[in-house]
Structures are given as structure tokens and as C-alpha cells.
């Protein structure tokens, strides 16, 4: 089979790597999806029982959603602090995701117990959980989730940590430093930083760009005790 260089299509040479990774993921996912579902453990639990236990465990770890009304009142739209808008928008996105997770898990548990029909989507949900994969409706590509390539167990822990970050922001005010990858939509945060700067100095946001200052590698988050005068 002749290998065609990605450069012929105007793509970077690393496009081959992405293609091969996606192809490998698709093949492995297909193999996992056709595994026998009748295996049981030594204690006699069926795969259905194990899936239900996993669903209930995940549900028990899902954080409580934000009270959007109180949050919007505490962090109302402020011309000089765009981070208020960023926080409220992030909370709305996380609430949508948490609501989707709980509803999907409740439906899967009901279907597993025979209370409702186990349709194709719910069956796929169970297969994904069994394979430690994030169900499609919780992902960025096909659902309401954030961009991530983590397996399900790590994804759940990551979601909890993201919510803790947002909750501390809600309770203690705008932080002095931010967890960039903890944002649902980091682009909004970056735009908010530019907006604050542009409004402070009354200049067009289109001419504002980022510069970066590398800090000492021995600097810890606890050492940052005040907000940056400009930027973040």
C-alpha cells in the first residue's frame, strides 16, 4: 500500500500520527464493543450488576450543580471585571453537563432493572462504562462535555477537581491565579483577560496580545498573594 505524504494535502507531517492514533482507537473500541457480556466474577455478580454498581458509584460522586441565580447575583456583569461573566458562563456549561450525567445514569439504572426499555443509546452507555470510556453524550465531540482524552475513571476525577476550582472561586472571590485547563471554554477566559486590559487602558481589544513571563520554578500557588496588576 502506497503511503501518501500529508504535505500533498497541505497538512503537517504529524497528521499521520493523528490519523494512526484515531485509527487505532477505533479498532480497539470496536474489539472491546464485541466482547462477550456474560462473564461473571467469583462472587457471582453478572455484568449487569457490575455496570449498575459502577453507574451508582459515579452518580454518588457527581458534584452538586451551581445555583445560577445566586451566582449571577453575586458575580453580576461588570465592565471592569470580565471574569464575572466567565465564571457564570462556565457554571452554566458545567450545570448542563452534570444534569446530563445524572439523567443518563438514572435512565441506565432504570433500564438495567427493566423499568424502561434498554435502547441503543443506553446499551452503548453501559458498554462504554464497562470499557472505562466516557459515554459519547458526555464528550465534547458528540455531547455537552469538555475537551478531554482521559479514560472514564480519570475523567470523573477531573470533573470533580474542575468543580472544586469553580466552587472556591464562587465562595472566595476571583482567584489570584487560574487553572487554565480547568476551564470548560478556555478561549472565553483568554478573551476576558484581554477585555479587562483593553477597558482599563481604553484601547481597542483587537490590538491587545499576550506576552508571557516565566516565573521561578520554586514558586508555589500559595506564594501568590495578590492579583496581577495587568493580565493574570
Legacy VTK file of the C-alpha trace (Angstrom):
# vtk DataFile Version 3.0
C-alpha trace
ASCII
DATASET POLYDATA
POINTS 232 float
0.000 0.000 0.000
1.460 3.325 -1.066
1.797 5.895 1.729
0.792 9.394 0.659
2.545 12.262 2.396
0.221 14.670 4.326
2.122 17.605 2.795
0.433 16.841 -0.536
-2.841 17.951 1.055
-1.344 20.982 2.797
-1.222 19.218 6.177
1.561 18.989 8.736
3.678 15.850 8.743
2.273 14.985 12.183
-1.148 14.474 10.602
-0.014 10.890 10.013
0.377 10.419 13.760
-3.127 11.719 14.468
-4.583 9.532 11.748
-2.881 6.405 13.070
-3.921 7.153 16.653
-7.552 7.678 15.652
-7.499 4.503 13.566
-6.005 2.509 16.448
-8.589 3.893 18.888
-11.405 2.971 16.506
-10.109 -0.596 16.061
-9.616 -1.168 19.797
-13.017 0.328 20.620
-14.634 -1.997 18.096
-12.862 -5.027 19.599
-13.976 -4.053 23.103
-17.551 -3.486 21.947
-17.933 -7.092 20.710
-16.597 -8.759 23.856
-18.905 -11.326 25.492
-21.166 -9.732 28.119
-21.980 -12.876 30.075
-18.880 -13.129 32.232
-19.312 -13.108 35.988
-16.966 -12.652 38.927
-16.101 -15.186 41.614
-18.765 -13.741 43.904
-21.402 -14.430 41.242
-22.096 -10.861 40.075
-23.251 -10.536 36.499
-22.007 -7.867 34.122
-25.341 -6.063 34.532
-24.840 -5.932 38.305
-21.312 -4.601 37.902
-22.461 -1.951 35.442
-25.232 -0.847 37.766
-22.806 -0.626 40.678
-20.482 1.492 38.556
-23.345 3.754 37.492
-24.452 4.247 41.083
-20.877 4.895 42.199
-20.385 7.550 39.508
-23.706 9.151 40.427
-22.676 9.330 44.078
-19.557 11.283 43.082
-21.265 13.793 40.792
-20.884 17.254 42.390
-23.892 19.418 43.126
-24.713 21.963 40.409
-24.316 25.698 40.871
-27.199 27.912 41.939
-27.062 30.066 38.814
-29.452 32.701 40.157
-27.374 33.349 43.281
-24.138 33.130 41.311
-25.303 35.699 38.734
-26.388 37.990 41.571
-23.032 37.736 43.360
-20.973 37.982 40.168
-23.077 40.348 38.094
-21.910 41.783 34.786
-19.098 44.238 35.486
-17.487 46.431 32.842
-14.148 46.366 34.670
-14.138 42.657 35.593
-14.884 40.311 32.722
-14.033 37.317 34.920
-17.518 37.607 36.444
-19.065 36.782 33.073
-16.542 33.990 32.511
-17.439 32.341 35.842
-21.198 32.489 35.218
-20.807 31.051 31.712
-18.558 28.280 32.997
-21.099 27.427 35.707
-23.866 27.202 33.097
-21.826 24.781 30.990
-20.911 22.591 33.969
-24.523 22.533 35.153
-25.614 21.299 31.723
-23.004 18.534 31.863
-23.881 17.486 35.436
-27.583 17.390 34.584
-26.845 15.200 31.550
-24.698 12.811 33.629
-27.345 12.337 36.333
-30.204 11.854 33.845
-28.208 9.349 31.786
-27.196 7.355 34.855
-30.769 7.308 36.200
-32.063 6.119 32.828
-29.376 3.447 32.578
-30.114 2.145 36.083
-33.859 2.027 35.332
-33.228 0.214 32.051
-30.855 -2.213 33.741
-33.612 -3.062 36.231
-36.206 -3.490 33.486
-38.269 -0.419 34.346
-37.759 1.157 30.931
-36.607 -0.131 27.547
-32.842 -0.588 27.128
-32.461 1.284 23.850
-29.335 1.530 21.699
-28.048 4.670 23.426
-28.361 3.177 26.906
-26.757 -0.070 25.809
-23.835 1.888 24.364
-23.658 3.800 27.648
-23.208 0.537 29.547
-20.575 -0.742 27.092
-18.597 2.482 27.420
-18.700 2.344 31.227
-17.602 -1.284 31.221
-14.645 -0.373 28.987
-13.747 2.632 31.182
-14.592 5.006 28.337
-16.516 8.271 28.584
-20.048 7.887 27.116
-20.478 9.895 23.879
-23.087 12.277 25.323
-20.583 13.405 27.975
-17.841 14.246 25.487
-17.003 17.469 23.675
-17.209 15.844 20.258
-20.715 14.355 20.442
-22.247 15.783 23.591
-22.118 18.519 26.214
-18.765 17.755 27.856
-15.379 19.446 27.835
-12.460 18.509 25.615
-10.642 15.524 27.131
-8.962 12.263 26.151
-8.952 10.770 29.666
-10.496 7.365 30.442
-13.749 7.409 32.406
-12.275 6.960 35.909
-9.792 9.803 35.406
-12.418 11.892 33.640
-14.743 11.699 36.653
-11.933 12.761 38.993
-11.005 15.577 36.612
-14.621 16.788 36.602
-14.672 16.827 40.408
-11.425 18.838 40.545
-12.759 21.330 37.989
-15.903 21.821 40.053
-13.821 22.336 43.212
-11.840 25.038 41.414
-15.025 26.810 40.329
-16.607 26.374 43.765
-13.646 28.020 45.507
-13.931 30.882 43.026
-17.631 31.216 43.841
-17.083 31.178 47.609
-13.873 33.180 47.977
-13.959 35.587 45.041
-11.867 35.875 41.883
-8.625 33.934 42.479
-5.154 35.452 42.181
-4.144 32.746 39.728
-6.153 30.417 37.494
-6.136 26.776 36.469
-6.251 27.294 32.711
-7.001 23.691 31.735
-9.782 23.598 34.342
-11.951 25.862 32.211
-14.714 24.388 30.111
-14.062 27.032 27.438
-10.552 28.492 27.949
-10.970 30.820 24.958
-13.559 32.855 26.887
-11.139 33.237 29.797
-8.354 34.426 27.492
-10.720 36.913 25.855
-11.833 38.129 29.288
-8.237 38.872 30.273
-7.820 40.919 27.092
-11.089 42.749 27.731
-10.020 43.780 31.222
-6.771 45.187 29.891
-8.360 46.951 26.922
-11.051 48.580 29.068
-8.567 49.624 31.751
-6.346 51.463 29.277
-9.160 52.406 26.851
-7.600 50.793 23.796
-9.129 48.527 21.105
-9.100 44.875 22.136
-8.035 43.943 18.592
-4.534 45.308 19.214
-4.097 43.515 22.555
-1.996 40.372 22.535
-0.371 38.144 25.150
3.184 38.152 26.382
4.466 35.638 28.914
6.836 35.933 31.847
8.327 32.678 33.122
8.382 32.532 36.913
10.874 30.809 39.192
10.260 27.050 39.198
10.244 27.120 43.023
7.200 29.416 43.085
4.111 27.720 44.550
0.469 28.725 44.265
0.480 29.670 47.952
3.246 32.182 47.231
0.911 34.202 45.001
-0.881 36.503 47.444
-2.174 39.281 45.209
-3.736 39.768 41.825
-1.525 40.705 38.902
-1.894 44.448 38.123
-2.390 43.579 34.453
-3.139 40.277 32.790
-3.156 37.235 35.088
LINES 1 233
232 0 1 2 3 4 5 6 7 8 9 10 11 12 13 14 15 16 17 18 19 20 21 22 23 24 25 26 27 28 29 30 31 32 33 34 35 36 37 38 39 40 41 42 43 44 45 46 47 48 49 50 51 52 53 54 55 56 57 58 59 60 61 62 63 64 65 66 67 68 69 70 71 72 73 74 75 76 77 78 79 80 81 82 83 84 85 86 87 88 89 90 91 92 93 94 95 96 97 98 99 100 101 102 103 104 105 106 107 108 109 110 111 112 113 114 115 116 117 118 119 120 121 122 123 124 125 126 127 128 129 130 131 132 133 134 135 136 137 138 139 140 141 142 143 144 145 146 147 148 149 150 151 152 153 154 155 156 157 158 159 160 161 162 163 164 165 166 167 168 169 170 171 172 173 174 175 176 177 178 179 180 181 182 183 184 185 186 187 188 189 190 191 192 193 194 195 196 197 198 199 200 201 202 203 204 205 206 207 208 209 210 211 212 213 214 215 216 217 218 219 220 221 222 223 224 225 226 227 228 229 230 231
